Every structure is written in structure tokens, then in C-alpha cells.
Amino acid sequence: MSALSKWLEAVVLRSVGPEKFARLEYRLKPHRRASWGGPMNGQVGRVRICRDILTTLSPTAIVETGTFRGTTTEFFAEFPMPVYSVEAEPRFHHFAAYRFRDLRDRVHLTLGDSRSFLNRLAADASMPKNNVFFYLDAHWNADLPLAEEITTIFANWQQAVIMIDDFAVPDDTYAYDDYGPGAALNAEYLDRLGRTDMYRFYPSLRAAEETGAKRGCVVLCNDPQVRDRLKALSSLRQVI
Ligand SMILES: C[S@@+](CC[C@H](N)C(=O)[O-])C[C@H]1O[C@@H](n2cnc3c(N)ncnc32)[C@H](O)[C@@H]1O
């Protein structure tokens, strides 16, 4: 997008506000509904990992942090369980809210910070606390919510499975996020959490064979039975 178009969008956003702007954007720029080249950064191998996990474990709910425009949320909405997603930027939240306007009974979108959102879900008696799948993708800048997100999830949900996007895969060339000292999404970041109840899995598929943006991921769980079921999936490899 040219500098002039960006400036024009900023002017329109300021004058009409994020909700109206998002509706205009949704209708006038339909290609933006496929952000990052499709669900999970346009990565066919990653989509397969997710399908494998969701069909094997049949979680009671799916929780995403970092809705953005709802491209991956739409993939999650294909599955029969309720989907919860949070987005901090009003403009993106409203874009996704308009996108899922006919699915409000199953796709629950929240505008806010992922940390307070997860704490609210943890305190919500109507939210299942067992066998929930979490997709953590609310990393965007130096204010990295990831450690707090993982801690809240494992403190409040049993048999939870967490997939973290943009994560370094050991011995492979997948791309990952690095926000500076102590804030690279890699194994050392997880080590610093000091947990003994956390099992780690990475994609079996080599980055060279993956499609799309070739972003890495890690899959975590906190239950030995779930670990054994994930071990049986050929799309994942466990790293101890
Ligand atoms: C990489 S994008 C998410 C992409 C989306 N999951 C998808 O697959 O299409 C990251 C999003 O997280 C949002 N975000 C960043 N920090 C956040 C936070 N603390 N809480 C909620 N959302 C946050 C950003 O505004 C951005 O829209």
C-alpha cells in the first residue's frame, strides 16, 4: 500500500471511528479477509497439525489470542465447538465482529488484552475447564503477553493443549518472533517458566516442505494422557 493510501485510511479511520471503518474495509477490501495468505499463515502443514489435534482430542472449546481479521478464527469455526477469540486493536476486532455477525452464537469475540481476557475466562463458571485448545498468536510488539498467557492457562485448565504461533523449531529453519533479550519465542523462553508439568511438541514437517509464511510453532500440554495421544500424531514430534 502506498504512503498516500495509508495516510488516507488513517484520516478515514479517525473521522468515522473503528467500527464504521472496519465495515467499510470488510466490504471494499475483500482480499483483507485472507490476511497472512490464509489460516495459520497460509501453512498447509500447520493446518494439518491443527486438524489432527482437533479431531483426535475433540476439545470442548477453542480459544485464540490475537484475532486480527479473523482468518484463522474462520478455520476454527469449521469445527463444532465454541470459539473464543480476543483482539486488542478496535479496528481489527470490529472487522472480525462484522465477519462473524451470523455466527455470534458460536464465535465469541472480545475486544481487549489477552491476559485479562484469559483471567476472565478462567473465572467464568460457564467456560469449560477441561480439554480446551488454545491458539496463542497475540504477539505483535515488545509487550509480550505469552508467559502470562501460558501460566494462566496451565493454572486454570486441565488437559489443556496450547499451540504457539511464530515459535522457533529446534534444528529447523522455520521463522519465529524475536522481540529482543529474553523475548525471543524459543525453547529458552519456555525453560524460564520453570514448569515441570509441560510437554513440548514441534512440527514433524521440515520448514522446506511447508507452504505459506513458514512460521514455526510449538504445541504444549500439561497432562500425561494428552501427551500420549499427541505422541501418536505423525504431524508432531515430541522434544524432551
Ligand atoms: C499475528 S496477528 C494474529 C493473526 C491471527 N491469529 C490470524 O491467524 O489471522 C497478532 C494480533 O494480536 C493482536 N495483539 C497484540 N497484542 C495483543 C494482546 N496483548 N491482546 C490481544 N491482542 C493482541 C494484534 O493487534 C494483532 O492483530
The ligand as an SDF file (V2000), in Angstrom:
LIG
                    3D

 27 29  0  0  0  0  0  0  0  0999 V2000
   -0.1900  -12.0020   14.1790 C   0  0  0  0  0  0  0  0  0  0  0  0
   -1.6670  -11.1720   14.4380 S   0  0  0  0  0  0  0  0  0  0  0  0
   -2.8360  -12.5020   14.6740 C   0  0  0  0  0  0  0  0  0  0  0  0
   -3.1860  -13.2160   13.4050 C   0  0  0  0  0  0  0  0  0  0  0  0
   -4.4010  -14.1140   13.5050 C   0  0  0  0  0  0  0  0  0  0  0  0
   -4.3520  -15.0180   14.6450 N   0  0  0  0  0  0  0  0  0  0  0  0
   -4.5240  -14.9330   12.2320 C   0  0  0  0  0  0  0  0  0  0  0  0
   -4.0460  -16.0660   12.1970 O   0  0  0  0  0  0  0  0  0  0  0  0
   -5.0500  -14.3930   11.2530 O   0  0  0  0  0  0  0  0  0  0  0  0
   -1.4790  -10.6140   16.0740 C   0  0  0  0  0  0  0  0  0  0  0  0
   -2.6870   -9.8420   16.5820 C   0  0  0  0  0  0  0  0  0  0  0  0
   -2.5870   -9.7900   18.0100 O   0  0  0  0  0  0  0  0  0  0  0  0
   -3.0600   -8.5400   18.4360 C   0  0  0  0  0  0  0  0  0  0  0  0
   -2.5000   -8.3230   19.7780 N   0  0  0  0  0  0  0  0  0  0  0  0
   -1.2480   -7.9340   20.1170 C   0  0  0  0  0  0  0  0  0  0  0  0
   -1.0890   -7.9070   21.4530 N   0  0  0  0  0  0  0  0  0  0  0  0
   -2.2690   -8.2920   21.9820 C   0  0  0  0  0  0  0  0  0  0  0  0
   -2.7500   -8.5010   23.3140 C   0  0  0  0  0  0  0  0  0  0  0  0
   -1.9650   -8.2970   24.3790 N   0  0  0  0  0  0  0  0  0  0  0  0
   -4.0190   -8.9230   23.4910 N   0  0  0  0  0  0  0  0  0  0  0  0
   -4.8400   -9.1500   22.4150 C   0  0  0  0  0  0  0  0  0  0  0  0
   -4.4340   -8.9790   21.1390 N   0  0  0  0  0  0  0  0  0  0  0  0
   -3.1800   -8.5660   20.9220 C   0  0  0  0  0  0  0  0  0  0  0  0
   -2.5730   -7.5780   17.3780 C   0  0  0  0  0  0  0  0  0  0  0  0
   -3.3210   -6.3810   17.3710 O   0  0  0  0  0  0  0  0  0  0  0  0
   -2.7400   -8.4010   16.0990 C   0  0  0  0  0  0  0  0  0  0  0  0
   -3.9920   -8.1710   15.4980 O   0  0  0  0  0  0  0  0  0  0  0  0
  1  2  1  0
  2  3  1  0
  2 10  1  0
  3  4  1  0
  4  5  1  0
  5  6  1  0
  5  7  1  0
  7  8  2  0
  7  9  1  0
 10 11  1  0
 11 12  1  0
 11 26  1  0
 12 13  1  0
 13 14  1  0
 13 24  1  0
 14 15  1  0
 14 23  1  0
 15 16  2  0
 16 17  1  0
 17 18  1  0
 17 23  2  0
 18 19  1  0
 18 20  2  0
 20 21  1  0
 21 22  2  0
 22 23  1  0
 24 25  1  0
 24 26  1  0
 26 27  1  0
M  CHG  2   2   1   9  -1
M  END
$$$$
